[in-house]
């Protein structure tokens, strides 16, 4: 088909009589003119309707994140060439479009609206910001576009930057501070857990939270555990003994915890610490909770930058030689060291080496140690003759990871390799985003969209797997993914590292 590019020359080729016949056929087949209007017939001339006209200009704001690698903020937006690959029904990109089928909520739709806002395409800037906010509001920041878009449009990054700009002029909701500073509020709740837990379980609390903070009453809130990860680690004398004395040797591993691992799921972190030690290394808990992922997600860019600087200082204190790997169990936190830290502190010479040393626990275990052997081998994992089946859901950030420079598996592939080595038969769910996306699925106005995204593939696949085999284990690394799965199928999944640790503890 000729399409727009040369359609204006068709009358010269066919003549007006044949063109009139074409129009009659088009009118009969498409009386309302909704199928590709202006493509073959009555197409505009080639030198009109261009993205860049003679008077085209953009006015961008001073960004909080670094966009120099994309040619600035405008360059990052202009990466979208309109191919529309984001308008698809499978894969990670773009979950909100898959759920709504609305162009406004596709990667391309958001890029076009951002471009229009910066280039004067709206009657006024405030109207443009309002419209862009509506489009950005349903972006789950899954990073699927960064991995699957042929132009590598990073809408998650654009979302963080837009929210940073938007809330410099608009009032935030209280829940943004709650979610963004979840580490502070979780620490506060832990100190008063005898009171906090009953309040969190009280149904009236859910109703109040929905009415005054916009937190969905349909969501299950996590329970603060009796002992934090830090306390459990200190109580395990074998685990943390000698950490200070061996802080400079090549067996040191820095463990980056986060608010959820510290206070709500400490057993996951403890399993990781013990496996690191079982592999012959000395784990040291970093004193800073998280990489600032929740701050970044809510557009608290300056606060996230300060958190990054604090973490860098803590890393230098624990590892003066700056050679130890930084390991974690929560994908959104540890992978922020690879992605967002480069944008938060582009001129800091410590970031690039840290990004190379930042590993998920499974990525750490499947790689060779100082002796040249894969660390998994030191765990004496022997595959069982009766392999137990695990159906695995990968975190979106894991799915968006590029191939590792060292050639070893990364992302979901690393998790599969680790579980397989532990004796499990692993099946990866063929689905995209779970729909929770951090705080997104907890917000009242997003709850329905969140569940629709989950029902696109993940939740039906898990129900079917359970129906076929009631003994199948469900696993997911991300805390948000685990919460979505629990709300969706009524059963909490396992963290992959907990499954591996169970195998070790039984041997």
C-alpha positions in Angstrom: 0.0 0.0 0.0 1.2 3.5 -0.7 -0.2 5.2 2.4 0.5 8.9 3.0 4.0 9.2 1.6 3.1 9.2 -2.1 -0.7 9.2 -2.1 -0.9 12.8 -3.5 0.6 11.4 -6.8 -2.1 8.7 -7.3 -4.3 10.9 -9.5 -1.4 11.3 -11.9 -1.1 7.5 -12.1 -4.7 6.5 -12.2 -6.6 9.5 -13.4 -9.6 11.2 -11.8 -12.2 8.7 -13.1 -10.5 5.8 -11.4 -9.9 7.9 -8.3 -13.6 8.6 -8.2 -14.3 4.9 -8.3 -11.9 4.4 -5.5 -13.8 6.9 -3.5 -17.1 5.2 -4.2 -15.7 1.9 -2.9 -14.3 3.6 0.2 -17.6 5.3 0.9 -19.5 2.0 0.6 -17.1 0.2 2.9 -16.6 3.0 5.3 -19.5 5.4 5.2 -18.4 7.2 8.4 -14.8 7.7 7.3 -13.2 6.2 10.3 -10.9 3.7 8.6 -7.5 5.3 7.9 -9.0 8.7 6.7 -6.7 10.6 4.4 -4.3 7.7 3.8 -4.8 6.6 0.2 -7.6 9.0 -0.9 -7.6 12.7 -0.3 -4.2 12.5 1.4 -2.4 15.8 2.4 0.6 16.8 0.4 4.0 15.4 1.5 5.2 18.8 2.8 2.3 19.4 5.2 1.3 18.0 8.6 4.9 17.6 9.6 6.0 17.2 13.2 8.5 20.0 12.7 7.2 23.0 10.9 9.0 26.3 10.3 7.6 27.8 13.5 8.1 24.7 15.7 9.7 25.4 19.0 9.6 23.9 22.4 9.9 25.3 25.9 11.2 22.8 28.5 11.7 23.2 32.2 14.9 22.7 34.1 14.9 19.0 34.8 15.7 17.3 38.1 16.9 14.1 36.3 19.7 14.1 33.8 18.6 13.7 30.2 21.9 14.5 28.5 22.1 11.0 27.0 18.8 11.6 25.2 19.5 15.1 24.0 17.7 16.8 26.9 14.0 16.5 28.0 12.7 17.3 24.5 15.0 14.8 22.9 13.8 12.1 25.3 10.2 12.8 24.3 11.0 13.1 20.6 12.5 9.5 20.7 8.9 8.5 20.1 8.5 8.3 16.3 4.9 7.3 16.3 5.4 3.6 15.3 2.7 2.6 17.8 4.4 -0.7 18.9 3.0 0.2 22.4 -0.5 -0.4 21.1 -0.4 -4.2 21.6 -2.1 -6.8 23.6 0.8 -8.7 25.1 4.3 -8.2 26.5 5.3 -5.8 29.3 4.6 -2.6 27.3 2.2 -0.9 27.8 -0.1 -2.3 30.6 -2.4 0.7 30.9 -3.1 0.7 27.2 -3.7 -3.1 27.3 -6.2 -2.5 30.1 -8.0 0.6 28.7 -7.4 0.4 24.9 -7.2 4.2 25.1 -4.5 5.9 22.9 -4.1 8.5 25.7 -2.8 5.8 28.0 -0.2 4.3 25.6 3.5 5.3 25.5 2.9 7.0 22.2 -0.1 8.9 23.5 1.8 10.2 26.5 4.8 11.2 24.3 2.5 13.1 21.9 0.8 14.9 24.8 4.1 15.9 26.3 5.3 17.1 23.0 2.2 19.2 22.5 2.5 20.7 26.0 6.1 21.8 25.4 5.5 23.1 21.8 2.3 25.1 22.5 -0.2 22.6 21.2 -2.7 23.4 24.0 -4.6 26.7 24.5 -2.4 27.4 27.5 0.3 25.7 29.5 -2.0 24.9 32.5 -4.4 23.0 30.3 -1.5 21.1 28.8 -0.2 20.1 32.2 -3.6 19.0 33.3 -4.1 16.8 30.3 -0.6 15.3 30.5 -1.1 14.6 34.2 -4.3 12.6 33.4 -2.3 10.6 30.9 0.7 10.1 33.1 -1.5 9.2 36.1 -2.2 5.7 34.6 1.4 5.1 33.7 2.6 2.2 35.9 6.3 3.1 35.3 7.0 -0.6 34.4 9.9 0.3 32.1 8.4 -2.0 29.5 8.7 0.7 26.9 12.4 1.2 27.6 12.9 -2.4 26.8 10.4 -3.1 24.1 9.9 0.2 22.2 12.1 0.2 19.1 13.0 3.8 19.9 13.7 3.0 23.6 11.3 5.6 24.8 11.6 5.7 28.6 8.2 6.8 29.8 8.9 5.8 33.4 11.7 8.3 33.6 9.6 10.9 31.9 6.8 10.2 34.4 9.2 10.8 37.4 10.4 14.0 35.8 6.9 15.3 35.0 5.6 14.6 38.5 8.7 16.4 39.9 7.8 19.4 37.7 4.1 19.3 38.2 4.2 19.1 42.0 6.6 22.1 42.2 3.5 24.1 41.3 0.7 22.0 42.7 -0.3 20.7 46.1 0.4 17.0 46.8 -1.9 14.5 48.4 -0.9 13.3 51.8 -0.7 9.7 50.6 2.2 10.7 48.3 4.3 11.5 51.4 3.1 8.3 53.1 4.1 6.1 50.1 7.3 8.1 49.3 8.6 8.0 52.8 7.3 4.5 53.6 10.7 3.8 55.3 10.0 6.5 57.9 6.4 5.5 58.6 7.3 1.8 58.7 10.0 2.5 61.2 7.5 4.5 63.3 4.9 1.7 63.1 7.5 -0.8 64.1 8.3 1.1 67.3 4.6 1.1 68.2 3.7 -2.3 66.6 1.5 -3.5 69.5 -0.8 -0.6 68.6 0.0 -0.3 64.9 -0.9 -3.8 63.8 -4.4 -3.8 65.3 -5.0 -0.4 63.7 -3.9 -1.7 60.4 -6.2 -4.7 60.6 -9.2 -2.7 61.8 -11.8 -2.4 59.0 -12.6 1.1 60.0 -9.0 2.1 59.3 -9.4 0.9 55.7 -12.5 3.0 55.3 -10.9 6.1 56.9 -7.8 5.7 54.7 -9.9 5.4 51.6 -12.0 8.5 52.4 -9.3 10.8 53.6 -6.2 9.5 51.8 -7.5 7.7 48.7 -6.0 4.4 49.7 -8.3 1.6 48.5 -10.2 -0.2 51.3 -10.2 -3.3 49.0 -6.5 -3.9 49.5 -4.9 -6.0 52.2 -2.4 -4.0 54.3 0.9 -5.8 55.3 1.5 -6.7 58.9 4.5 -5.4 60.8 6.5 -8.4 62.1 7.6 -8.9 65.7 11.3 -8.6 64.9 12.9 -6.6 62.1 15.6 -7.9 59.8 18.3 -6.0 61.6 17.3 -7.5 64.9 17.1 -11.0 63.5 20.5 -10.6 61.9 22.1 -9.3 65.1 20.5 -12.2 67.1 22.2 -14.7 64.7 25.7 -14.7 66.1 27.0 -17.0 63.5 25.7 -14.8 60.7 27.1 -11.5 61.6 30.2 -12.5 63.6 33.5 -11.1 62.2 31.8 -8.7 59.7 33.8 -5.7 60.9 37.1 -7.7 60.9 36.6 -8.9 57.3 35.1 -5.7 55.9 38.1 -5.2 53.5 38.6 -8.6 52.1 37.2 -10.0 48.8 34.5 -11.9 50.6 32.5 -8.9 51.7 28.9 -8.5 50.4 26.8 -5.3 51.1 23.2 -6.1 51.6 20.7 -3.4 50.6 17.5 -3.9 52.6 14.3 -1.8 52.2 11.4 -0.9 54.3 9.3 -3.9 53.4 12.1 -6.4 53.8 13.2 -4.8 57.1 9.8 -4.6 58.8 7.2 -6.6 56.9 9.0 -9.6 55.3 12.3 -9.9 57.3 12.4 -13.7 56.8 13.1 -13.1 53.1 16.1 -10.9 53.9 17.3 -13.3 56.5 17.2 -16.2 54.0 19.3 -14.1 51.6 21.9 -13.2 54.3 22.3 -16.8 55.3 22.7 -18.0 51.7 25.3 -15.3 51.1 27.2 -16.7 54.1 26.6 -20.3 53.0 28.3 -19.3 49.7 31.4 -18.3 51.7 30.9 -14.6 51.9 30.4 -12.1 54.8 27.1 -10.2 54.5 26.9 -6.7 56.0 23.6 -4.9 56.3 23.8 -1.4 55.0 22.5 1.1 57.6 20.4 3.0 54.9 17.0 1.5 54.1 16.4 1.3 50.4 17.8 3.2 47.4 15.0 5.7 47.4 12.8 3.9 45.0 9.5 5.1 46.5 10.7 8.7 46.5 11.6 8.4 42.8 8.3 6.8 41.9 6.4 9.7 43.4 8.5 12.4 41.8 10.4 13.4 45.0 13.5 13.8 42.9 15.5 16.1 45.2 14.8 13.9 48.2 15.8 10.8 46.2 19.1 12.5 45.3 19.8 13.1 49.0 19.0 9.5 49.8 21.4 8.4 47.0 24.1 10.5 48.5 23.5 9.1 52.0 23.6 5.6 50.6 26.9 6.3 48.9 28.4 7.5 52.1 27.2 4.4 53.9 28.7 2.2 51.2 32.0 3.9 51.5 32.0 3.5 55.3 31.3 -0.2 55.0 33.5 -0.8 52.0 36.3 1.8 51.8 37.8 0.0 48.8 34.5 0.2 46.9 34.8 -3.2 45.4 32.1 -5.3 47.3 28.9 -6.2 45.4 25.7 -4.6 46.6 23.0 -7.3 46.8 19.3 -7.1 47.5 16.1 -9.1 47.3 13.7 -6.3 46.1 14.1 -5.7 42.3 12.7 -2.1 42.4 15.3 -1.1 45.0 18.5 -2.8 43.8 17.9 -2.1 40.1 17.5 1.6 40.9 21.3 1.6 41.5 21.7 0.5 37.9 19.2 2.9 36.3 18.0 5.9 38.2 21.2 6.6 40.1 22.9 7.5 36.8 20.2 10.1 36.2 20.2 11.4 39.8 23.9 11.8 40.1 25.3 11.9 36.5 28.6 13.5 37.4 29.4 11.3 40.4 32.3 9.0 39.5 31.1 6.4 42.1 27.8 5.6 40.3 29.0 3.6 37.3 31.2 1.2 39.3 28.3 0.8 41.8 25.9 0.0 39.0 28.1 -2.8 37.8 28.3 -4.2 41.3 24.6 -4.0 42.0 23.0 -7.4 41.8 19.8 -9.2 42.7 20.5 -12.1 45.1 19.9 -14.6 42.3 22.2 -12.8 39.9 24.9 -12.8 42.7 24.5 -16.5 43.3 24.7 -17.7 39.7 27.9 -15.8 39.0 31.4 -17.0 39.8 33.1 -16.0 43.0 36.7 -15.3 43.8 37.6 -19.0 43.2 36.2 -18.9 39.6 33.3 -21.3 40.5 29.6 -20.3 40.5 28.6 -19.4 44.0 25.6 -21.7 43.8 27.9 -24.7 43.7 29.2 -23.9 47.2 25.7 -24.4 48.5 25.7 -28.1 47.6 22.5 -27.9 45.8 21.5 -31.4 44.4 18.4 -31.6 42.1 15.6 -33.7 43.5 14.5 -36.6 41.4 10.9 -35.5 42.0 11.1 -31.9 40.9 8.5 -29.6 42.5 7.0 -27.2 40.1 7.3 -23.5 40.5 5.4 -21.0 38.4 7.4 -17.8 38.4 6.2 -14.2 37.8 9.0 -11.8 37.0 9.1 -8.2 38.2 8.7 -5.7 35.3 12.1 -4.2 36.1 13.7 -7.6 35.8 12.0 -8.1 32.5 13.3 -4.8 31.3 17.0 -5.6 32.1 19.3 -5.7 29.1 21.8 -8.5 28.6 24.6 -8.4 31.2 28.1 -7.4 29.9 29.6 -10.5 31.6 27.4 -12.8 29.6 25.7 -14.4 32.6 21.9 -14.4 33.1 20.2 -11.3 34.5 16.7 -10.4 35.5 14.2 -13.3 35.3 16.7 -15.6 33.6 18.9 -15.4 36.7 15.9 -16.4 38.9 15.1 -19.3 36.7 18.7 -20.6 36.7 18.9 -20.3 40.5 15.6 -22.2 41.1 16.5 -24.8 38.6 19.9 -25.4 40.3 18.0 -25.8 43.6 16.0 -28.7 42.1 12.7 -26.9 41.0 10.9 -27.3 37.7 10.3 -23.7 36.7 7.7 -22.3 34.4 7.7 -18.5 33.8 4.2 -17.0 33.5 3.7 -15.6 30.0 2.4 -12.2 31.1 3.4 -8.6 31.5 2.9 -6.3 34.5 1.1 -7.6 37.5 -0.8 -4.3 37.8 0.2 -3.3 41.3 3.3 -1.2 40.4 4.2 -0.1 43.9 1.7 2.3 45.3 -0.4 2.5 42.1 -2.7 -0.5 42.9 -3.3 0.8 46.5 -4.7 4.1 45.3 -8.5 4.1 45.2 -8.9 5.6 41.7 -6.4 3.1 40.3 -7.7 0.0 41.9 -9.9 -1.1 39.1 -7.3 -0.5 36.4 -4.7 -2.3 38.6 -6.9 -5.4 38.7 -7.8 -5.2 35.0 -4.0 -5.3 34.3 -3.6 -8.3 36.6 -6.5 -10.1 34.8 -4.9 -9.6 31.4 -2.7 -12.6 31.9 -1.0 -13.1 35.2 -3.9 -13.9 37.6 -5.8 -16.2 35.2 -2.6 -18.1 34.5 -1.9 -18.6 38.2 -5.5 -19.8 38.8 -5.2 -22.2 35.9 -1.9 -23.5 37.2 -3.4 -24.1 40.6 -6.4 -25.8 39.1 -4.1 -28.2 37.2 -1.8 -28.9 40.1 -2.7 -27.8 43.6 0.8 -28.4 44.8 2.4 -26.0 42.4 4.3 -23.2 44.1 3.9 -19.6 43.0 6.9 -17.4 43.3 7.6 -13.7 42.7 10.5 -11.4 43.7 8.7 -8.1 43.9 6.8 -7.1 47.1 4.2 -5.3 45.0 3.8 -8.4 42.7 3.4 -10.6 45.8 0.7 -8.3 47.2 -1.2 -8.2 43.9 -1.0 -12.0 43.6 -2.3 -12.5 47.1 -5.2 -10.2 46.6 -5.9 -11.7 43.2 -5.8 -15.5 44.0 -6.1 -15.4 47.8 -2.7 -16.9 48.5 0.6 -15.3 49.2 3.4 -16.3 46.8 6.9 -17.2 47.8 10.0 -15.1 47.2 12.4 -17.3 45.1 15.2 -16.9 47.6 13.0 -18.3 50.4 12.4 -21.4 48.3 16.1 -21.9 47.7 16.9 -21.4 51.4 14.3 -24.0 52.4 16.2 -26.5 50.2 19.5 -25.6 52.0 18.0 -25.8 55.5 16.6 -29.2 54.8 19.9 -30.7 53.7 
